[in-house]
């Protein structure tokens, strides 16, 4: 299953010198801008287009987490950078393998040594496959979709990211389900090892915004057991949405957040299939479920007008949904790496008190935590401010400098 990096002649008009899997020839000289990858049957050519994500088969017996099924080059990489979308294997639950999609960005040219890796964990993107980050442009609304991406690449780092299970590929999206997304994220470190151009080290830092904050926290929790061959040197949280039960309870107090609540339920149900929507949503709210498939954020507007969206006691102690969300939230930090936290004081999606609770948990675990709150900034505005300073914080982690901490401060 692993991608092969040797340049081999192949019978027929096409030679692998112009199509070797993930070679430098892939981005220039072949003329057709196609990527060439290997599966267990050998090399295959994967052209640009939505069919790249049409994967219906399950990983074969003997597949391992991090194996790559196929890859295709992206056409929107920054200057001097090579980038690919990938479909790879992840063990999204113990003993359960699935194909997941993601992206990798590699500075061009010789590295002069192993390149350290930055792992990005994306925010809420929607539940439809077309909403997957790898299916979208690198630049959206004039800004980088991945905060500080160009700055991190300019420093010579490899940057990798997962779409998370079921987003981008067929199957249910595990939105806000925690551990499956963290496993898929950590497996992108293994994917990076398969790219000879990357010359990726086994040292990494990671960061995530909103839902990506939950992914980052869960990844820190399981990294030592799930991906022990890698060394995490630091993590950053941008307005993190970590504990789904309390976040849902917070959203249920505001009619304008009904779309967020409705979006959350399918991801939790993907992890706990016995859950029933009718135990949480009223009939009027259940009518909004099909909207999840019609657009990435359409349900936010569509559901805002629903009155009495929730069944009484839907998320009361002992209910099925309470029990499931409690299980998702049932993890504690390991204290294995320092954390930087960026939070806006005006954030109502992930309110500061919830973020400060995660800070306290990290501090209690023994991590150095530097919490920074930006006055007046909301859930989205804090991202741009964090992007300005994050690359320098990551540099300090790779350089082995001691991380600042304000644990114990208000």
PEFENDA-V506900 format. One line per field, one symbol per residue. ss: DSSP state (~ for helix, > for strand, _ for the rest). phi: phi as a letter, one per 20 degrees, with the letter a starting at -180 (. if undefined). psi: psi as a letter, one per 40 degrees, with the letter a starting at -180 (. if undefined). A space follows every 50 residues. Layout:
# PEFENDA-V506900
ss->???
phi->???
psi->???
This chain:
# PEFENDA-V506900
ss->_______________~~~_____~~~~_______>>>>>__>>>>>___~ ~~~______________>>>>>>_______>>>>>>>>>>>>>__>>>>> >>>>>>>_______>>>>>>>_______~~~_~~~___>>__>>____~~ ~~~~___>>>>>________________~~~~~~~~~~~~~~~______> >>>>>>>>>_~~~~~~~~~~~~~~~~____>>>>>>>>_____~~~~~~~ ~___~~~~~~~~~~~~~~~~~_____~~~_>_~~~~__~~~~~____~~~ ~~~______>_________~~~~~~~~~~_________>>>>>>______ _~~~~~~~~~~~~~____>>>>>>______~~~~~~~~~~~~~~~~~~__ __________
phi->.ffedfecfcgofedffdbggmefffeanendlddccddfepfbecefqf fgeeddeegfgnfcgnfdfabbfeedffgmcdbcecdcecefbgndebec daccccgfnfemqgefdddedfegcodfgfeggfedffdclmcffdgmgf ffffeneedcadfngndodgofeegmenfgffffffffffggfeeffflf fddbcbbbdlgfffgffffffdgfeecffddedrbcddlfddefffffgf ffecffeffffffffffffgecfffdffeddfgffffegffgeeafcgff ffefefelfdfgmgcegnfffgffffffeebcfemebfcdcdcefefdfc fggfffffgffffffnefcdecddfneefeffffffffdfgfffgfffen ffefbdgnfg
psi->diiheihiiiiadhiedeeihfidedeiddeefiihiiaeeaiihhiiid edeghdiiiiheiiheihdiiiiiefiiheiiiiiihihigdihehiihi iaihhhhiihdeihhihhhhhiaheieideehdeeiidhhfeihdhhedd ddddeeihhiiieihehdiiiihfhfecddddddddeddddddehdddfh ieiiiiiihbdddddddddddeddddgeeihheiiihhghgdhddddddd deehdeeddddddddddddddgeeihdeediiddddeeddddeeideddd ddedehigeihhedfiheidddddddddegiiiefeiiihhhhhdehedg idddddddddddddeeihhhhhhhheiaddddddddddedddddddddee ihhihfhei.
